[in-house]
Amino acid sequence: MKNLKVLLAILPLFTVACSDDYTDDFTGKTTEIAYRNESAKKSGIGPGNPANPFDTAGSMHNEILEIIGDTDFNSQSIEEIAILIDSVSDAHPELMPLSSDYNLSGRLSEITWIVNNENAITDVLTACTMGVSAKANFITFVNNLPLVANDPYDDIHSVIVSYEAGVLANTGFSDEDKRIILTATSVARYTAYEKKRKDKDWETNVTSIAATVSGAEQNLILGLKMALTVEIYQSNDPTL
């Protein structure tokens, strides 16, 4: 709880809340996806944040992860993991509309580079099209997430949602800046929920966040798929 108070206290220092004019430009049928609300088992709160217009990224991420988790798949090949994720998403169009248009086959070298790069988040943001102030704001947030990584999920949820509110209100960020950041925060929030729900430690996966940003620069679905590839690869690697 002490860490939560510290992080909540510093969030306003690097998030300028100035406007409520931001509107969602993401269209499609993803609103049909329901949030998972099994929180009574492990937490007093579910993973969703309806105020985040791109929250379907996290919801779809966990739906696909849940399906894969029911199999005995344990490959350590990035290519095989990517093929599996594309196959599962294509087989469930109700979860991931238009997924066949956003396959991972063309991103394998990029994903490999990310998982082998100790400075992935910095390098991805450097190359990203986001504005300078948005990049600096987001990297500060990511670097401070470890302060609450070991706290109860309610605290993690509170910190991320508070940050998202600041991003939405920040008139210094472009709509594109907000789309990329809010896609990444949604995936991070849902990932943390799934770990805590299963009584597993949530080590802030900066590599996964970097993969989300890299893919989300093109579109939401690639962002969550690339995050899934990194997470499954790392969870199947016995050396990690």
C-alpha positions as CSV (number, residue, x, y, z in Angstrom):
1,M,0.0,0.0,0.0
2,K,2.9,2.4,0.7
3,N,4.2,1.8,-2.8
4,L,0.7,2.5,-4.2
5,K,0.5,5.8,-2.4
6,V,4.0,6.8,-3.7
7,L,3.2,6.0,-7.3
8,L,-0.2,7.6,-7.2
9,A,1.4,10.7,-5.7
10,I,3.9,11.0,-8.6
11,L,1.6,10.3,-11.4
12,P,0.2,13.8,-11.6
13,L,3.7,15.2,-11.8
14,F,4.3,13.7,-15.3
15,T,0.7,13.5,-16.6
16,V,-0.9,16.8,-17.4
17,A,-4.7,16.7,-17.2
18,C,-6.1,19.5,-19.3
19,S,-9.0,18.3,-21.5
20,D,-11.9,15.9,-21.9
21,D,-12.1,16.3,-25.7
22,Y,-10.5,13.0,-26.6
23,T,-12.9,10.7,-28.5
24,D,-12.4,7.1,-29.6
25,D,-11.7,6.6,-33.3
26,F,-11.4,2.8,-33.0
27,T,-14.4,1.2,-34.8
28,G,-15.4,-2.4,-35.2
29,K,-17.3,-5.2,-33.4
30,T,-14.9,-5.6,-30.6
31,T,-17.4,-4.0,-28.2
32,E,-19.1,-7.4,-28.2
33,I,-16.3,-8.8,-26.0
34,A,-17.3,-9.0,-22.4
35,Y,-14.9,-8.2,-19.6
36,R,-13.9,-11.1,-17.3
37,N,-15.3,-10.5,-13.9
38,E,-14.1,-13.5,-11.9
39,S,-12.4,-11.1,-9.5
40,A,-14.3,-12.4,-6.5
41,K,-11.9,-15.3,-6.3
42,K,-8.7,-13.4,-5.9
43,S,-9.4,-9.7,-6.0
44,G,-12.1,-7.2,-5.3
45,I,-12.0,-5.7,-8.8
46,G,-11.9,-7.0,-12.3
47,P,-9.3,-6.1,-15.0
48,G,-11.4,-3.8,-17.1
49,N,-11.5,0.0,-17.4
50,P,-14.5,1.1,-19.6
51,A,-13.0,4.6,-19.7
52,N,-10.2,3.4,-21.8
53,P,-11.5,3.4,-25.4
54,F,-9.0,0.7,-26.4
55,D,-9.6,-1.7,-23.5
56,T,-10.7,-4.4,-25.9
57,A,-6.9,-5.0,-26.4
58,G,-6.5,-6.4,-23.0
59,S,-9.8,-8.3,-23.0
60,M,-8.9,-10.0,-26.3
61,H,-5.4,-10.7,-25.1
62,N,-6.7,-12.6,-22.1
63,E,-9.3,-14.5,-24.0
64,I,-6.7,-15.8,-26.4
65,L,-4.3,-16.5,-23.6
66,E,-7.0,-18.5,-21.8
67,I,-7.7,-20.7,-24.9
68,I,-4.0,-21.4,-25.4
69,G,-3.6,-22.1,-21.7
70,D,-6.0,-25.0,-22.0
71,T,-3.6,-26.8,-24.4
72,D,-0.3,-28.5,-23.7
73,F,1.6,-26.2,-26.1
74,N,5.1,-25.5,-24.8
75,S,7.1,-24.6,-27.8
76,Q,10.1,-22.3,-27.4
77,S,10.0,-21.3,-31.1
78,I,8.8,-17.7,-31.8
79,E,7.6,-18.8,-35.2
80,E,5.6,-21.7,-33.8
81,I,4.1,-19.5,-31.1
82,A,3.1,-16.9,-33.7
83,I,1.5,-19.5,-35.9
84,L,-0.5,-20.8,-32.9
85,I,-1.7,-17.3,-31.9
86,D,-2.8,-16.5,-35.5
87,S,-4.5,-19.9,-35.8
88,V,-6.4,-19.4,-32.5
89,S,-7.5,-15.9,-33.3
90,D,-8.6,-16.9,-36.8
91,A,-10.7,-19.7,-35.3
92,H,-12.4,-17.3,-33.0
93,P,-13.5,-14.3,-35.1
94,E,-16.0,-13.4,-32.3
95,L,-13.0,-12.5,-30.1
96,M,-10.7,-10.9,-32.6
97,P,-12.5,-9.4,-35.7
98,L,-10.4,-9.2,-38.9
99,S,-7.5,-11.1,-37.2
100,S,-6.6,-12.8,-40.5
101,D,-5.7,-9.4,-41.9
102,Y,-3.2,-8.8,-39.1
103,N,-1.1,-12.0,-39.0
104,L,2.3,-12.2,-37.2
105,S,4.3,-13.8,-40.1
106,G,5.8,-10.5,-41.2
107,R,6.8,-9.5,-37.6
108,L,8.9,-12.5,-36.6
109,S,12.3,-10.8,-37.0
110,E,11.0,-7.8,-35.0
111,I,9.7,-10.0,-32.2
112,T,13.0,-11.9,-32.1
113,W,14.9,-8.6,-31.8
114,I,12.6,-7.4,-29.0
115,V,13.0,-10.5,-26.8
116,N,16.8,-10.4,-27.2
117,N,17.1,-6.7,-26.5
118,E,17.7,-5.6,-22.9
119,N,16.7,-2.1,-23.8
120,A,13.7,-3.0,-25.9
121,I,11.3,-0.5,-24.5
122,T,13.7,2.4,-24.9
123,D,14.7,1.4,-28.4
124,V,11.1,0.8,-29.5
125,L,10.0,4.1,-28.2
126,T,12.9,5.9,-29.8
127,A,11.8,4.5,-33.2
128,C,8.1,5.0,-32.5
129,T,6.1,7.7,-34.2
130,M,4.7,9.0,-30.8
131,G,5.5,12.6,-29.8
132,V,8.5,13.4,-27.7
133,S,6.5,14.3,-24.6
134,A,4.3,11.2,-24.9
135,K,7.3,9.0,-25.1
136,A,8.9,10.6,-22.1
137,N,5.7,10.4,-20.1
138,F,5.1,6.7,-21.0
139,I,8.7,5.6,-20.2
140,T,8.5,7.2,-16.8
141,F,5.2,5.3,-16.1
142,V,6.7,2.0,-17.3
143,N,9.9,2.5,-15.2
144,N,7.7,3.2,-12.1
145,L,5.4,0.1,-12.5
146,P,7.8,-2.1,-10.5
147,L,6.9,-0.1,-7.4
148,V,3.5,-1.9,-7.3
149,A,4.4,-5.2,-9.1
150,N,4.2,-7.2,-5.8
151,D,1.1,-5.4,-4.4
152,P,-2.4,-6.8,-4.6
153,Y,-4.1,-6.5,-7.9
154,D,-6.5,-3.8,-6.7
155,D,-3.5,-1.5,-6.2
156,I,-2.0,-2.3,-9.6
157,H,-5.4,-1.6,-11.3
158,S,-5.7,1.7,-9.5
159,V,-2.3,2.9,-10.6
160,I,-2.8,2.0,-14.2
161,V,-6.4,3.4,-14.4
162,S,-5.2,6.7,-12.8
163,Y,-2.4,6.9,-15.4
164,E,-4.9,6.2,-18.2
165,A,-7.2,9.0,-17.0
166,G,-4.3,11.4,-17.2
167,V,-3.4,10.3,-20.7
168,L,-6.9,10.7,-21.9
169,A,-7.1,14.3,-20.5
170,N,-3.7,15.4,-21.8
171,T,-4.1,17.9,-24.6
172,G,-0.3,17.7,-25.3
173,F,-0.7,14.1,-26.7
174,S,-2.1,13.4,-30.2
175,D,-4.9,11.0,-30.7
176,E,-2.3,8.5,-32.1
177,D,-0.1,8.9,-29.0
178,K,-3.1,8.1,-26.8
179,R,-4.2,5.1,-29.0
180,I,-0.7,3.5,-28.7
181,I,-0.3,4.2,-24.9
182,L,-3.8,3.1,-24.0
183,T,-3.5,-0.1,-26.0
184,A,-0.3,-0.9,-24.1
185,T,-1.7,-0.1,-20.6
186,S,-4.8,-2.2,-21.3
187,V,-2.8,-5.2,-22.1
188,A,-0.5,-4.7,-19.1
189,R,-3.5,-4.3,-16.8
190,Y,-5.2,-7.5,-18.0
191,T,-1.9,-9.4,-18.0
192,A,-1.4,-8.5,-14.3
193,Y,-4.9,-9.6,-13.5
194,E,-4.4,-13.0,-15.1
195,K,-1.2,-13.5,-13.2
196,K,-2.7,-12.5,-9.8
197,R,-5.8,-14.5,-10.4
198,K,-3.7,-17.6,-10.8
199,D,-1.6,-16.8,-7.7
200,K,1.4,-16.1,-9.8
201,D,3.9,-13.3,-9.3
202,W,3.5,-10.4,-11.8
203,E,6.9,-9.3,-12.7
204,T,6.5,-6.2,-14.8
205,N,7.2,-7.5,-18.3
206,V,8.8,-4.5,-19.9
207,T,9.6,-6.7,-23.0
208,S,5.9,-7.5,-23.4
209,I,5.0,-3.8,-23.1
210,A,7.6,-3.0,-25.8
211,A,6.1,-5.6,-28.1
212,T,2.6,-4.1,-27.5
213,V,3.8,-0.6,-28.4
214,S,5.7,-1.9,-31.5
215,G,2.6,-3.7,-32.9
216,A,0.1,-1.2,-31.7
217,E,1.8,1.5,-33.8
218,Q,0.2,-0.3,-36.8
219,N,-3.0,-1.5,-35.1
220,L,-4.5,-2.7,-31.9
221,I,-4.7,-6.4,-32.9
222,L,-1.0,-6.7,-33.8
223,G,-0.1,-5.0,-30.5
224,L,-1.8,-7.6,-28.4
225,K,-0.7,-10.5,-30.6
226,M,2.9,-9.4,-30.4
227,A,2.6,-9.1,-26.6
228,L,1.2,-12.6,-26.4
229,T,4.0,-14.0,-28.5
230,V,6.6,-12.5,-26.1
231,E,4.8,-13.6,-23.0
232,I,4.3,-17.2,-24.2
233,Y,7.9,-17.4,-25.4
234,Q,9.2,-16.2,-22.1
235,S,7.0,-18.4,-20.0
236,N,8.1,-21.5,-22.0
237,D,11.8,-20.6,-21.8
238,P,13.3,-22.6,-18.9
239,T,16.3,-20.2,-18.7
240,L,14.1,-17.3,-17.8
